[in-house]
């Protein structure tokens, strides 16, 4: 079973696709936070709900 999927927003690069190519600073993708992978849908369903007080 695959626990991770390639991020659809950045195609696994980890860079924000909406940033300008001429910027000197690197902006991380908001969906994967720069990792390039996201949890698979099956994994999200099985993850318990975390409540905070």
PDB file of N, CA, C and O in Angstrom:
ATOM      1  N   UNK A   1       0.844  -1.181   0.000  1.00  0.00           N
ATOM      2  CA  UNK A   1       0.000   0.000   0.000  1.00  0.00           C
ATOM      3  C   UNK A   1       0.885   1.239   0.000  1.00  0.00           C
ATOM      4  O   UNK A   1       1.877   1.304   0.725  1.00  0.00           O
ATOM      5  N   UNK A   2       0.529   2.192  -0.795  1.00  0.00           N
ATOM      6  CA  UNK A   2       1.282   3.428  -0.891  1.00  0.00           C
ATOM      7  C   UNK A   2       0.722   4.441   0.101  1.00  0.00           C
ATOM      8  O   UNK A   2      -0.447   4.815  -0.004  1.00  0.00           O
ATOM      9  N   UNK A   3       1.527   4.893   1.062  1.00  0.00           N
ATOM     10  CA  UNK A   3       1.056   5.853   2.055  1.00  0.00           C
ATOM     11  C   UNK A   3       1.126   7.284   1.550  1.00  0.00           C
ATOM     12  O   UNK A   3       0.435   8.160   2.070  1.00  0.00           O
ATOM     13  N   UNK A   4       1.955   7.531   0.538  1.00  0.00           N
ATOM     14  CA  UNK A   4       2.148   8.887   0.049  1.00  0.00           C
ATOM     15  C   UNK A   4       1.901   8.966  -1.449  1.00  0.00           C
ATOM     16  O   UNK A   4       2.160   8.015  -2.185  1.00  0.00           O
ATOM     17  N   UNK A   5       1.398  10.108  -1.887  1.00  0.00           N
ATOM     18  CA  UNK A   5       1.201  10.391  -3.302  1.00  0.00           C
ATOM     19  C   UNK A   5       2.011  11.631  -3.659  1.00  0.00           C
ATOM     20  O   UNK A   5       2.262  12.478  -2.801  1.00  0.00           O
ATOM     21  N   UNK A   6       2.413  11.739  -4.898  1.00  0.00           N
ATOM     22  CA  UNK A   6       3.102  12.943  -5.358  1.00  0.00           C
ATOM     23  C   UNK A   6       2.127  14.109  -5.291  1.00  0.00           C
ATOM     24  O   UNK A   6       0.969  13.976  -5.685  1.00  0.00           O
ATOM     25  N   UNK A   7       2.583  15.230  -4.803  1.00  0.00           N
ATOM     26  CA  UNK A   7       1.743  16.418  -4.671  1.00  0.00           C
ATOM     27  C   UNK A   7       1.256  16.856  -6.053  1.00  0.00           C
ATOM     28  O   UNK A   7       2.052  17.059  -6.970  1.00  0.00           O
ATOM     29  N   UNK A   8      -0.060  16.997  -6.186  1.00  0.00           N
ATOM     30  CA  UNK A   8      -0.639  17.379  -7.473  1.00  0.00           C
ATOM     31  C   UNK A   8      -0.426  18.856  -7.782  1.00  0.00           C
ATOM     32  O   UNK A   8      -0.406  19.248  -8.949  1.00  0.00           O
ATOM     33  N   UNK A   9      -0.270  19.669  -6.756  1.00  0.00           N
ATOM     34  CA  UNK A   9      -0.129  21.112  -6.976  1.00  0.00           C
ATOM     35  C   UNK A   9       1.240  21.462  -7.545  1.00  0.00           C
ATOM     36  O   UNK A   9       1.337  22.281  -8.458  1.00  0.00           O
ATOM     37  N   UNK A  10       2.295  20.852  -7.021  1.00  0.00           N
ATOM     38  CA  UNK A  10       3.653  21.201  -7.463  1.00  0.00           C
ATOM     39  C   UNK A  10       4.315  20.084  -8.262  1.00  0.00           C
ATOM     40  O   UNK A  10       5.471  20.227  -8.661  1.00  0.00           O
ATOM     41  N   UNK A  11       3.616  18.973  -8.508  1.00  0.00           N
ATOM     42  CA  UNK A  11       4.146  17.817  -9.244  1.00  0.00           C
ATOM     43  C   UNK A  11       5.395  17.226  -8.604  1.00  0.00           C
ATOM     44  O   UNK A  11       6.272  16.714  -9.301  1.00  0.00           O
ATOM     45  N   UNK A  12       5.476  17.296  -7.278  1.00  0.00           N
ATOM     46  CA  UNK A  12       6.573  16.673  -6.552  1.00  0.00           C
ATOM     47  C   UNK A  12       7.827  17.512  -6.406  1.00  0.00           C
ATOM     48  O   UNK A  12       8.811  17.044  -5.833  1.00  0.00           O
ATOM     49  N   UNK A  13       7.822  18.743  -6.909  1.00  0.00           N
ATOM     50  CA  UNK A  13       9.030  19.572  -6.816  1.00  0.00           C
ATOM     51  C   UNK A  13       9.182  20.228  -5.450  1.00  0.00           C
ATOM     52  O   UNK A  13      10.302  20.512  -5.026  1.00  0.00           O
ATOM     53  N   UNK A  14       8.077  20.474  -4.758  1.00  0.00           N
ATOM     54  CA  UNK A  14       8.121  21.139  -3.463  1.00  0.00           C
ATOM     55  C   UNK A  14       8.082  22.647  -3.556  1.00  0.00           C
ATOM     56  O   UNK A  14       7.943  23.322  -2.536  1.00  0.00           O
ATOM     57  N   UNK A  15       8.203  23.193  -4.759  1.00  0.00           N
ATOM     58  CA  UNK A  15       8.181  24.641  -4.957  1.00  0.00           C
ATOM     59  C   UNK A  15       6.767  25.110  -5.269  1.00  0.00           C
ATOM     60  O   UNK A  15       6.000  24.402  -5.922  1.00  0.00           O
ATOM     61  N   UNK A  16       6.431  26.291  -4.805  1.00  0.00           N
ATOM     62  CA  UNK A  16       5.119  26.861  -5.092  1.00  0.00           C
ATOM     63  C   UNK A  16       5.020  27.185  -6.578  1.00  0.00           C
ATOM     64  O   UNK A  16       5.822  27.973  -7.080  1.00  0.00           O
ATOM     65  N   UNK A  17       4.061  26.601  -7.298  1.00  0.00           N
ATOM     66  CA  UNK A  17       3.967  26.825  -8.740  1.00  0.00           C
ATOM     67  C   UNK A  17       3.513  28.232  -9.107  1.00  0.00           C
ATOM     68  O   UNK A  17       3.616  28.619 -10.271  1.00  0.00           O
ATOM     69  N   UNK A  18       3.018  29.002  -8.154  1.00  0.00           N
ATOM     70  CA  UNK A  18       2.551  30.354  -8.443  1.00  0.00           C
ATOM     71  C   UNK A  18       3.613  31.420  -8.216  1.00  0.00           C
ATOM     72  O   UNK A  18       3.357  32.598  -8.464  1.00  0.00           O
ATOM     73  N   UNK A  19       4.794  31.038  -7.752  1.00  0.00           N
ATOM     74  CA  UNK A  19       5.846  32.028  -7.529  1.00  0.00           C
ATOM     75  C   UNK A  19       6.476  32.440  -8.853  1.00  0.00           C
ATOM     76  O   UNK A  19       6.463  31.687  -9.827  1.00  0.00           O
ATOM     77  N   UNK A  20       7.013  33.620  -8.869  1.00  0.00           N
ATOM     78  CA  UNK A  20       7.655  34.145 -10.072  1.00  0.00           C
ATOM     79  C   UNK A  20       8.995  33.448 -10.299  1.00  0.00           C
ATOM     80  O   UNK A  20       9.694  33.110  -9.344  1.00  0.00           O
ATOM     81  N   UNK A  21       9.344  33.238 -11.551  1.00  0.00           N
ATOM     82  CA  UNK A  21      10.628  32.605 -11.866  1.00  0.00           C
ATOM     83  C   UNK A  21      11.804  33.535 -11.589  1.00  0.00           C
ATOM     84  O   UNK A  21      12.942  33.078 -11.487  1.00  0.00           O
ATOM     85  N   UNK A  22      11.543  34.822 -11.466  1.00  0.00           N
ATOM     86  CA  UNK A  22      12.617  35.797 -11.302  1.00  0.00           C
ATOM     87  C   UNK A  22      12.889  36.137  -9.840  1.00  0.00           C
ATOM     88  O   UNK A  22      13.773  36.942  -9.548  1.00  0.00           O
ATOM     89  N   UNK A  23      12.139  35.531  -8.920  1.00  0.00           N
ATOM     90  CA  UNK A  23      12.370  35.779  -7.498  1.00  0.00           C
ATOM     91  C   UNK A  23      13.631  35.064  -7.033  1.00  0.00           C
ATOM     92  O   UNK A  23      13.938  33.963  -7.491  1.00  0.00           O
ATOM     93  N   UNK A  24      14.357  35.702  -6.119  1.00  0.00           N
ATOM     94  CA  UNK A  24      15.550  35.085  -5.544  1.00  0.00           C
ATOM     95  C   UNK A  24      15.198  34.129  -4.408  1.00  0.00           C
ATOM     96  O   UNK A  24      15.972  33.224  -4.098  1.00  0.00           O
ATOM     97  N   UNK A  25      14.038  34.322  -3.788  1.00  0.00           N
ATOM     98  CA  UNK A  25      13.628  33.489  -2.668  1.00  0.00           C
ATOM     99  C   UNK A  25      12.789  32.315  -3.155  1.00  0.00           C
ATOM    100  O   UNK A  25      12.027  32.429  -4.115  1.00  0.00           O
ATOM    101  N   UNK A  26      12.945  31.192  -2.476  1.00  0.00           N
ATOM    102  CA  UNK A  26      12.214  29.964  -2.792  1.00  0.00           C
ATOM    103  C   UNK A  26      10.996  29.877  -1.887  1.00  0.00           C
ATOM    104  O   UNK A  26      11.125  29.973  -0.666  1.00  0.00           O
ATOM    105  N   UNK A  27       9.820  29.697  -2.467  1.00  0.00           N
ATOM    106  CA  UNK A  27       8.586  29.568  -1.703  1.00  0.00           C
ATOM    107  C   UNK A  27       8.109  28.125  -1.766  1.00  0.00           C
ATOM    108  O   UNK A  27       8.018  27.543  -2.847  1.00  0.00           O
ATOM    109  N   UNK A  28       7.802  27.542  -0.598  1.00  0.00           N
ATOM    110  CA  UNK A  28       7.327  26.156  -0.544  1.00  0.00           C
ATOM    111  C   UNK A  28       5.871  26.061  -0.970  1.00  0.00           C
ATOM    112  O   UNK A  28       5.095  27.002  -0.805  1.00  0.00           O
ATOM    113  N   UNK A  29       5.521  24.920  -1.515  1.00  0.00           N
ATOM    114  CA  UNK A  29       4.142  24.616  -1.890  1.00  0.00           C
ATOM    115  C   UNK A  29       3.289  24.576  -0.621  1.00  0.00           C
ATOM    116  O   UNK A  29       3.729  24.062   0.407  1.00  0.00           O
ATOM    117  N   UNK A  30       2.076  25.115  -0.690  1.00  0.00           N
ATOM    118  CA  UNK A  30       1.229  25.155   0.510  1.00  0.00           C
ATOM    119  C   UNK A  30       0.585  23.809   0.820  1.00  0.00           C
ATOM    120  O   UNK A  30       0.224  23.554   1.969  1.00  0.00           O
ATOM    121  N   UNK A  31       0.435  22.949  -0.174  1.00  0.00           N
ATOM    122  CA  UNK A  31      -0.208  21.652   0.056  1.00  0.00           C
ATOM    123  C   UNK A  31       0.735  20.632   0.686  1.00  0.00           C
ATOM    124  O   UNK A  31       0.344  19.929   1.618  1.00  0.00           O
ATOM    125  N   UNK A  32       1.966  20.541   0.194  1.00  0.00           N
ATOM    126  CA  UNK A  32       2.905  19.530   0.702  1.00  0.00           C
ATOM    127  C   UNK A  32       3.968  20.132   1.620  1.00  0.00           C
ATOM    128  O   UNK A  32       4.775  19.401   2.194  1.00  0.00           O
ATOM    129  N   UNK A  33       3.976  21.453   1.762  1.00  0.00           N
ATOM    130  CA  UNK A  33       4.941  22.175   2.610  1.00  0.00           C
ATOM    131  C   UNK A  33       6.383  21.911   2.201  1.00  0.00           C
ATOM    132  O   UNK A  33       7.279  21.871   3.045  1.00  0.00           O
ATOM    133  N   UNK A  34       6.603  21.732   0.898  1.00  0.00           N
ATOM    134  CA  UNK A  34       7.954  21.572   0.377  1.00  0.00           C
ATOM    135  C   UNK A  34       8.454  20.146   0.315  1.00  0.00           C
ATOM    136  O   UNK A  34       9.558  19.910  -0.175  1.00  0.00           O
ATOM    137  N   UNK A  35       7.677  19.179   0.798  1.00  0.00           N
ATOM    138  CA  UNK A  35       8.105  17.779   0.782  1.00  0.00           C
ATOM    139  C   UNK A  35       7.952  17.128  -0.585  1.00  0.00           C
ATOM    140  O   UNK A  35       8.686  16.196  -0.914  1.00  0.00           O
ATOM    141  N   UNK A  36       7.005  17.610  -1.383  1.00  0.00           N
ATOM    142  CA  UNK A  36       6.758  17.020  -2.695  1.00  0.00           C
ATOM    143  C   UNK A  36       5.801  15.847  -2.673  1.00  0.00           C
ATOM    144  O   UNK A  36       5.413  15.338  -3.725  1.00  0.00           O
ATOM    145  N   UNK A  37       5.413  15.411  -1.473  1.00  0.00           N
ATOM    146  CA  UNK A  37       4.461  14.304  -1.335  1.00  0.00           C
ATOM    147  C   UNK A  37       3.376  14.687  -0.331  1.00  0.00           C
ATOM    148  O   UNK A  37       3.600  15.499   0.566  1.00  0.00           O
ATOM    149  N   UNK A  38       2.207  14.092  -0.496  1.00  0.00           N
ATOM    150  CA  UNK A  38       1.098  14.279   0.436  1.00  0.00           C
ATOM    151  C   UNK A  38       0.593  12.909   0.869  1.00  0.00           C
ATOM    152  O   UNK A  38       0.850  11.912   0.195  1.00  0.00           O
ATOM    153  N   UNK A  39      -0.118  12.854   1.976  1.00  0.00           N
ATOM    154  CA  UNK A  39      -0.705  11.592   2.424  1.00  0.00           C
ATOM    155  C   UNK A  39      -1.746  11.146   1.415  1.00  0.00           C
ATOM    156  O   UNK A  39      -2.490  11.963   0.873  1.00  0.00           O
ATOM    157  N   UNK A  40      -1.793   9.852   1.168  1.00  0.00           N
ATOM    158  CA  UNK A  40      -2.791   9.332   0.238  1.00  0.00           C
ATOM    159  C   UNK A  40      -4.175   9.445   0.860  1.00  0.00           C
ATOM    160  O   UNK A  40      -4.309   9.555   2.079  1.00  0.00           O
ATOM    161  N   UNK A  41      -5.197   9.418   0.023  1.00  0.00           N
ATOM    162  CA  UNK A  41      -6.570   9.569   0.495  1.00  0.00           C
ATOM    163  C   UNK A  41      -6.944   8.454   1.464  1.00  0.00           C
ATOM    164  O   UNK A  41      -7.631   8.709   2.453  1.00  0.00           O
ATOM    165  N   UNK A  42      -6.513   7.239   1.203  1.00  0.00           N
ATOM    166  CA  UNK A  42      -6.816   6.112   2.086  1.00  0.00           C
ATOM    167  C   UNK A  42      -6.214   6.321   3.465  1.00  0.00           C
ATOM    168  O   UNK A  42      -6.830   5.985   4.476  1.00  0.00           O
ATOM    169  N   UNK A  43      -5.010   6.877   3.504  1.00  0.00           N
ATOM    170  CA  UNK A  43      -4.336   7.126   4.772  1.00  0.00           C
ATOM    171  C   UNK A  43      -5.070   8.206   5.569  1.00  0.00           C
ATOM    172  O   UNK A  43      -5.146   8.118   6.794  1.00  0.00           O
ATOM    173  N   UNK A  44      -5.607   9.217   4.897  1.00  0.00           N
ATOM    174  CA  UNK A  44      -6.336  10.277   5.589  1.00  0.00           C
ATOM    175  C   UNK A  44      -7.625   9.754   6.214  1.00  0.00           C
ATOM    176  O   UNK A  44      -8.020  10.219   7.284  1.00  0.00           O
ATOM    177  N   UNK A  45      -8.280   8.809   5.576  1.00  0.00           N
ATOM    178  CA  UNK A  45      -9.516   8.242   6.118  1.00  0.00           C
ATOM    179  C   UNK A  45      -9.225   7.440   7.386  1.00  0.00           C
ATOM    180  O   UNK A  45     -10.005   7.489   8.337  1.00  0.00           O
ATOM    181  N   UNK A  46      -8.118   6.708   7.411  1.00  0.00           N
ATOM    182  CA  UNK A  46      -7.778   5.857   8.546  1.00  0.00           C
ATOM    183  C   UNK A  46      -7.196   6.641   9.722  1.00  0.00           C
ATOM    184  O   UNK A  46      -7.160   6.129  10.841  1.00  0.00           O
ATOM    185  N   UNK A  47      -6.743   7.866   9.488  1.00  0.00           N
ATOM    186  CA  UNK A  47      -6.121   8.648  10.548  1.00  0.00           C
ATOM    187  C   UNK A  47      -7.184   9.086  11.563  1.00  0.00           C
ATOM    188  O   UNK A  47      -8.224   9.612  11.165  1.00  0.00           O
ATOM    189  N   UNK A  48      -6.943   8.881  12.870  1.00  0.00           N
ATOM    190  CA  UNK A  48      -7.945   9.261  13.871  1.00  0.00           C
ATOM    191  C   UNK A  48      -8.072  10.782  13.976  1.00  0.00           C
ATOM    192  O   UNK A  48      -7.122  11.521  13.720  1.00  0.00           O
ATOM    193  N   UNK A  49      -9.254  11.223  14.354  1.00  0.00           N
ATOM    194  CA  UNK A  49      -9.519  12.644  14.526  1.00  0.00           C
ATOM    195  C   UNK A  49      -8.837  13.120  15.803  1.00  0.00           C
ATOM    196  O   UNK A  49      -9.024  12.533  16.869  1.00  0.00           O
ATOM    197  N   UNK A  50      -8.052  14.178  15.693  1.00  0.00           N
ATOM    198  CA  UNK A  50      -7.339  14.715  16.855  1.00  0.00           C
ATOM    199  C   UNK A  50      -8.069  15.959  17.347  1.00  0.00           C
ATOM    200  O   UNK A  50      -8.230  16.931  16.609  1.00  0.00           O
ATOM    201  N   UNK A  51      -8.502  15.917  18.584  1.00  0.00           N
ATOM    202  CA  UNK A  51      -9.212  17.042  19.175  1.00  0.00           C
ATOM    203  C   UNK A  51      -8.307  17.733  20.178  1.00  0.00           C
ATOM    204  O   UNK A  51      -7.528  17.086  20.878  1.00  0.00           O
ATOM    205  N   UNK A  52      -8.416  19.041  20.239  1.00  0.00           N
ATOM    206  CA  UNK A  52      -7.626  19.784  21.218  1.00  0.00           C
ATOM    207  C   UNK A  52      -8.572  20.540  22.141  1.00  0.00           C
ATOM    208  O   UNK A  52      -9.651  20.967  21.730  1.00  0.00           O
ATOM    209  N   UNK A  53      -8.158  20.698  23.377  1.00  0.00           N
ATOM    210  CA  UNK A  53      -9.007  21.360  24.365  1.00  0.00           C
ATOM    211  C   UNK A  53      -8.842  22.851  24.314  1.00  0.00           C
ATOM    212  O   UNK A  53      -9.483  23.570  25.080  1.00  0.00           O
TER     213      UNK A  53
END
